Amino acid sequence: MKVIYFINPYKKVLSVIPHFLKEIYLKKKYYLLPENKFLRKTIIFFYIKIFRKLLILIDLLIKTKVIWRKPKKFEYIIFDNQSLGSIDKILPLKSFFVLTTRIQSFKEIYLNKEIIFYIFKNIFKNSIKINYICCLISIIKPKKIITIIDNSEDFHKIYKLFNKSNISFFALQNAYRNQEYFKNIFSMANYSGNYFCFGDYELNSIKKNTLHKPHLRLKAIGSLKIELAKEYLLKRNKKFNQIYDICLISEAVSEIDTSGSLSKSQYESQQRLQTLLLRHTLSFCKKYNKKLLFLGRYDLSRISEHLNKDEEILFYKYKNKITDFDLKFFDKSKFENIKHLLQSKVVVGQVSTLLHESFGLKKKILVCDWEIKKVKKDFNTGYFPGDGILKLRSNKYTDFEKRLKKILNMNYNQYLSKTIKPKMIYNLNFKTLRFLRNEMKN
């Protein structure tokens, strides 16, 4: 598979993508880099190593509003504005300050003599951004700092700088994490605050792979986002009729060989297995006249993502004999994707976070554990906790058909009785929202 190199003009980083997505990235106004290897590496060096910080600073000066005063005191700080929509739902109204931590998301900056002095006083200790964040925290004097971006390097840096203060830190699991990933997260600052996760798999992984300090408070509480979705949807509709027999979760990816991305060979394997799963599911639904929902990843409520829909569709069309499929996208701000999971009898996927969360919705799931061993070993991916009826290791269509048919014919209690170690996947009967809201008040 040929790859194409771009500069991401929004994050000012390198993006490497498969060749069949080239036109999409040109429409997204990414900067196409030359094919000549020497010329490309020279441009990347000067752009990333020399000009990047200057360009970020210029963007910041143009796009942000300067507020010439210090912020007010708040009891809570929501760390990273990406936590909005979830963390704010468990806090008392008007009691929190939203601390933006991503440069590209800054819309306003607080400045006064105290902040400027603090930044320059500590200029050789930390980055300007970290110094700015530290100063704001010192001024706001929160009792608690909470984030759902549990893998944020900034969060762990700030924890390390304030771990001897009276501030309580809370991180909630946002997405699927494997053992190696947890090791990397907790080693950033030897985190020993509060960490709330999906199930027992995460608890065991953290205890096994970190320096488990006595002050580190771990608890399996399920997914905050799923529990908020249930609260939002059930207020509007007490019962959801099951209108889909099968929901197939898209796990399309685009970038290659960049931070947190798959290598070229891993990407090729992932794309091949994902399209195989789509073909198997379409064949099954056609043979047994079942209604299918193919659930896309991208969010219709975010206008900036409209081109990502085309990107996801092309992922499944590449080297796929079947191109006639309907990939559905929904408004995630209204939890439409979760609503359609509730309306499905069986949810099918490989290892996505949404597959874990579907189990938390008490849905029957089928985990197609098809990743080759080398990909799992090299990238530390692909492990879905639990076992039994929910996990299929063979990628043959006949085995897929037999297992999916069997799960469809089971009721939920029969299915759960055939699931091995369900608590490893999700703490199903935990009162998540009640616990978190009480935890924030205490």
HELIX and SHEET records of a PDB file:
HELIX    1   1 HIS A   19  LEU A   21  5                                   3    
HELIX    2   2 LYS A   22  LYS A   27  1                                   6    
HELIX    3   3 LYS A   37  ILE A   44  1                                   8    
HELIX    4   4 PHE A   45  PHE A   51  3                                   7    
HELIX    5   5 ARG A   52  LYS A   63  1                                  12    
HELIX    6   6 ASN A   81  SER A   83  5                                   3    
HELIX    7   7 ILE A   87  ILE A   90  5                                   4    
HELIX    8   8 ILE A  103  SER A  105  5                                   3    
HELIX    9   9 LYS A  113  LYS A  121  1                                   9    
HELIX   10  10 ILE A  128  ILE A  140  1                                  13    
HELIX   11  11 GLU A  153  PHE A  162  1                                  10    
HELIX   12  12 GLN A  179  SER A  187  1                                   9    
HELIX   13  13 ASP A  200  ASN A  209  1                                  10    
HELIX   14  14 LEU A  224  ARG A  236  1                                  13    
HELIX   15  15 LYS A  264  TYR A  288  1                                  25    
HELIX   16  16 ILE A  303  GLU A  305  5                                   3    
HELIX   17  17 HIS A  306  LYS A  317  1                                  12    
HELIX   18  18 LYS A  332  LYS A  334  5                                   3    
HELIX   19  19 GLU A  336  LEU A  342  1                                   7    
HELIX   20  20 THR A  353  GLY A  360  1                                   8    
HELIX   21  21 LYS A  373  PHE A  379  1                                   7    
HELIX   22  22 TYR A  397  LEU A  408  1                                  12    
HELIX   23  23 TYR A  412  SER A  417  1                                   6    
HELIX   24  24 PRO A  422  MET A  424  5                                   3    
HELIX   25  25 THR A  432  LYS A  441  1                                  10    
SHEET    1   A 3 VAL A  13  PRO A  18  0                                        
SHEET    2   A 3 VAL A   3  ASN A   8 -1                                        
SHEET    3   A 3 TYR A  31  LEU A  32 -1                                        
SHEET    1   B 2 LYS A  65  ILE A  67  0                                        
SHEET    2   B 2 GLU A 108  TYR A 110  1                                        
SHEET    1   C 6 PHE A  96  LEU A  99  0                                        
SHEET    2   C 6 TYR A  76  PHE A  79  1                                        
SHEET    3   C 6 LYS A 144  THR A 147  1                                        
SHEET    4   C 6 SER A 168  LEU A 172  1                                        
SHEET    5   C 6 ASN A 194  CYS A 197  1                                        
SHEET    6   C 6 ARG A 217  ALA A 220  1                                        
SHEET    1   D 6 LEU A 327  PHE A 330  0                                        
SHEET    2   D 6 LEU A 292  ASP A 299  1                                        
SHEET    3   D 6 TYR A 244  ILE A 249  1                                        
SHEET    4   D 6 SER A 344  GLY A 349  1                                        
SHEET    5   D 6 LYS A 364  CYS A 368  1                                        
SHEET    6   D 6 LYS A 391  LEU A 392  1                                        
SHEET    1   E 2 ASP A 387  GLY A 388  0                                        
SHEET    2   E 2 THR A 419  ILE A 420 -1                                        
END                                                                             
